[in-house]
């Protein structure tokens, strides 16, 4: 009988297992490891999202810049006549301000039925009702010429389809204008043009030979303060 009890006691003492203290320590260590893994994943995820957002901002700026530069190079070009300027319009560039430009050109030379267009680019800073639903953007509006040909008076242009937004989250669009001697005529301030008039006067519109363009995009980024991206370009219209 005594031998049987001693055998059972020995068998119980040899059975493997964990005490409560061991279980709590193992749980705590596992929790620390899991928290560390989650933090590494979260940092990598935020870095990836921020990279995507920055690439999107840069793409927005490049899309806007490429189109403006391409069409501004054609200012004054009309395949139906030798030039738009000096006749029938006094100048191919009709409005030149720090945030707005209006010019005349055939912006689609590949069109089998060429027509001259009056094109306007402007910055729309409005965020209504908020900047998420309606972010600031660059807007483009185009008025095709009537069959009689281009004219400098609004009634001789066809109705536009309205101003269209084509580059969003643009916080700034700035134009600076120079003559053939690189003297600043007006527009936005620049390093070589610290205090220009905001609008190029009518008498100087025909003297514009170089246009400096600056586009800045910015958006709230995940996990950090929004970082702006600025793109600059120079345009020398070929027909001015």
C-alpha positions as CSV (number, residue, x, y, z in Angstrom):
1,X,0.0,0.0,0.0
2,X,2.8,2.5,0.9
3,X,4.7,1.6,-2.2
4,X,1.7,2.4,-4.3
5,X,1.3,5.9,-2.8
6,X,4.9,6.7,-3.3
7,X,4.7,5.6,-6.9
8,X,1.7,7.9,-7.6
9,X,3.4,10.8,-5.9
10,X,6.6,10.3,-8.0
11,X,4.5,10.2,-11.2
12,X,2.7,13.5,-10.4
13,X,6.0,15.2,-9.7
14,X,7.4,14.1,-13.1
15,X,4.4,15.5,-15.1
16,X,5.5,18.6,-17.2
17,X,3.6,22.0,-17.0
18,X,3.9,25.7,-16.3
19,X,3.3,27.6,-13.2
20,X,1.1,30.7,-13.2
21,X,4.2,32.9,-12.9
22,X,5.8,31.3,-15.9
23,X,2.6,31.8,-17.9
24,X,2.4,35.5,-17.1
25,X,6.0,36.1,-18.0
26,X,5.6,34.3,-21.3
27,X,2.5,36.3,-22.1
28,X,4.2,39.6,-21.3
29,X,7.2,38.8,-23.5
30,X,4.9,37.7,-26.4
31,X,3.0,41.0,-26.0
32,X,6.2,43.1,-26.2
33,X,7.2,41.2,-29.3
34,X,3.8,41.7,-31.0
35,X,3.8,45.4,-30.1
36,X,7.2,45.8,-31.7
37,X,6.2,44.0,-34.8
38,X,3.1,46.2,-35.1
39,X,5.1,49.4,-34.7
40,X,7.5,48.3,-37.5
41,X,4.5,47.5,-39.7
42,X,2.8,50.8,-38.9
43,X,5.9,52.9,-39.7
44,X,6.4,51.0,-43.0
45,X,2.8,51.5,-43.9
46,X,2.9,55.3,-43.2
47,X,6.2,55.6,-45.2
48,X,4.6,53.9,-48.1
49,X,1.4,56.0,-48.1
50,X,3.5,59.2,-47.7
51,X,5.6,58.2,-50.7
52,X,2.4,57.6,-52.8
53,X,1.0,60.9,-51.8
54,X,4.2,62.8,-52.6
55,X,4.4,61.0,-56.0
56,X,0.7,62.0,-56.7
57,X,1.5,65.7,-55.8
58,X,4.5,65.7,-58.1
59,X,2.4,64.1,-60.9
60,X,-0.3,66.8,-60.5
61,X,2.3,69.6,-60.8
62,X,3.9,68.0,-63.9
63,X,0.6,67.4,-65.6
64,X,-0.4,71.1,-65.1
65,X,3.1,72.4,-66.1
66,X,3.4,70.2,-69.2
67,X,0.1,71.3,-70.7
68,X,0.6,75.0,-69.9
69,X,4.1,75.0,-71.4
70,X,3.1,73.1,-74.5
71,X,0.2,75.5,-75.3
72,X,2.0,78.7,-74.4
73,X,4.7,77.9,-76.8
74,X,2.1,78.1,-79.6
75,X,0.8,81.5,-78.5
76,X,0.4,83.5,-81.7
77,X,0.3,80.5,-84.0
78,X,-2.5,80.3,-86.6
79,X,-2.1,77.8,-89.5
80,X,-4.8,79.6,-91.5
81,X,-2.8,82.9,-91.6
82,X,0.9,83.8,-91.4
83,X,0.4,84.8,-87.7
84,X,-2.3,86.0,-85.4
85,X,-0.2,89.1,-84.6
86,X,-0.1,91.9,-85.6
87,X,-3.5,91.3,-87.4
88,X,-6.3,90.8,-86.6
89,X,-5.4,91.0,-82.9
90,X,-2.9,93.6,-81.5
91,X,-1.3,90.9,-79.3
92,X,-1.5,87.1,-79.0
93,X,-1.3,87.4,-75.3
94,X,-4.4,89.3,-74.2
95,X,-4.3,89.2,-70.4
96,X,-1.2,88.6,-68.3
97,X,-1.4,88.7,-64.5
98,X,0.4,87.0,-61.7
99,X,-2.2,84.2,-61.5
100,X,-4.0,84.3,-64.9
101,X,-3.0,84.3,-68.6
102,X,-5.2,84.6,-71.7
103,X,-3.7,84.0,-75.2
104,X,-4.7,83.1,-78.8
105,X,-3.3,80.1,-80.6
106,X,-4.1,77.0,-82.5
107,X,-3.4,74.7,-79.6
108,X,-4.2,71.5,-81.6
109,X,-2.2,71.7,-84.8
110,X,-3.1,68.0,-85.5
111,X,-6.8,68.9,-85.9
112,X,-7.8,68.2,-89.6
113,X,-10.0,71.2,-89.5
114,X,-7.7,73.8,-87.8
115,X,-9.3,76.5,-85.8
116,X,-7.8,79.1,-83.6
117,X,-8.7,79.1,-79.9
118,X,-8.7,81.7,-77.1
119,X,-7.3,79.9,-74.0
120,X,-7.3,81.0,-70.4
121,X,-5.3,79.5,-67.5
122,X,-6.0,80.6,-64.0
123,X,-5.6,79.5,-60.4
124,X,-8.8,78.7,-58.5
125,X,-8.0,78.7,-54.7
126,X,-11.6,78.2,-53.6
127,X,-12.2,75.3,-51.2
128,X,-16.0,75.1,-51.2
129,X,-17.5,73.6,-49.2
130,X,-14.0,72.3,-48.1
131,X,-10.6,71.5,-49.6
132,X,-11.2,67.7,-49.6
133,X,-14.3,67.9,-51.8
134,X,-13.1,70.9,-53.8
135,X,-9.3,71.2,-53.6
136,X,-7.6,74.3,-55.1
137,X,-6.7,73.7,-58.7
138,X,-5.7,75.0,-62.1
139,X,-8.6,75.8,-64.4
140,X,-8.5,75.9,-68.2
141,X,-11.1,77.5,-70.4
142,X,-11.2,77.5,-74.2
143,X,-13.2,79.5,-76.7
144,X,-13.0,78.3,-80.4
145,X,-13.0,80.9,-83.1
146,X,-16.0,81.3,-85.3
147,X,-15.8,80.4,-89.0
148,X,-15.0,84.1,-89.8
149,X,-11.7,83.6,-88.0
150,X,-10.2,84.8,-84.7
151,X,-10.9,88.2,-83.3
152,X,-10.0,90.1,-80.2
153,X,-13.6,90.8,-79.2
154,X,-15.5,88.2,-77.2
155,X,-18.6,88.1,-79.5
156,X,-16.5,86.7,-82.3
157,X,-15.6,83.6,-80.3
158,X,-17.8,80.5,-79.9
159,X,-19.2,79.7,-76.4
160,X,-16.7,77.8,-74.2
161,X,-17.5,74.6,-72.5
162,X,-16.8,76.3,-69.2
163,X,-13.6,76.3,-67.1
164,X,-12.3,72.8,-66.5
165,X,-10.1,71.7,-63.6
166,X,-7.2,69.5,-64.8
167,X,-4.6,69.8,-62.0
168,X,-5.8,69.5,-58.4
169,X,-4.3,70.4,-55.0
170,X,-2.5,73.3,-56.6
171,X,-1.9,75.9,-53.8
172,X,-0.2,78.4,-56.1
173,X,0.1,79.2,-59.8
174,X,2.4,82.2,-60.6
175,X,3.4,83.8,-63.9
176,X,6.2,86.3,-64.4
177,X,6.7,88.1,-67.7
178,X,9.9,89.4,-69.4
179,X,10.7,91.2,-72.6
180,X,13.4,90.4,-75.2
181,X,16.0,92.0,-73.0
182,X,14.9,89.9,-70.0
183,X,13.5,92.9,-68.2
184,X,10.6,92.1,-66.0
185,X,7.3,93.5,-67.2
186,X,4.9,92.3,-64.5
187,X,3.3,89.3,-62.8
188,X,4.5,87.4,-59.7
189,X,7.7,88.4,-57.8
190,X,10.8,86.5,-58.6
191,X,14.5,86.6,-57.6
192,X,15.3,88.8,-60.6
193,X,11.9,90.7,-60.4
194,X,11.3,91.5,-56.7
195,X,8.4,94.0,-57.0
196,X,6.7,93.8,-60.4
197,X,3.3,95.2,-61.2
198,X,0.7,92.4,-60.7
199,X,-0.7,92.9,-64.2
200,X,1.2,93.6,-67.4
201,X,-0.1,96.8,-68.9
202,X,-1.8,96.7,-72.2
203,X,1.0,98.6,-73.8
204,X,3.5,95.9,-72.7
205,X,1.5,92.8,-73.7
206,X,3.1,92.9,-77.2
207,X,6.6,93.0,-75.6
208,X,6.3,89.7,-73.7
209,X,8.9,87.2,-75.0
210,X,9.6,85.0,-72.0
211,X,7.2,83.6,-69.3
212,X,8.3,82.1,-66.0
213,X,5.8,79.6,-64.5
214,X,5.7,78.3,-60.9
215,X,3.3,75.7,-59.7
216,X,3.1,74.6,-56.0
217,X,1.1,71.6,-54.9
218,X,0.4,70.6,-51.3
219,X,-1.8,68.2,-49.5
220,X,-2.2,66.8,-45.9
221,X,0.0,63.7,-45.7
222,X,-0.6,60.7,-43.4
223,X,1.3,60.8,-40.2
224,X,3.1,64.1,-40.9
225,X,2.7,67.8,-41.7
226,X,1.9,68.5,-45.4
227,X,5.0,69.2,-47.5
228,X,4.7,71.4,-50.6
229,X,6.2,70.5,-53.9
230,X,7.2,73.3,-56.3
231,X,7.9,73.0,-60.0
232,X,9.3,75.8,-62.3
233,X,9.5,76.2,-66.0
234,X,10.5,78.9,-68.6
235,X,8.6,79.4,-71.8
236,X,9.6,81.4,-74.9
237,X,6.6,81.4,-77.3
238,X,7.9,80.7,-80.8
239,X,5.6,83.1,-82.6
240,X,5.9,86.3,-80.6
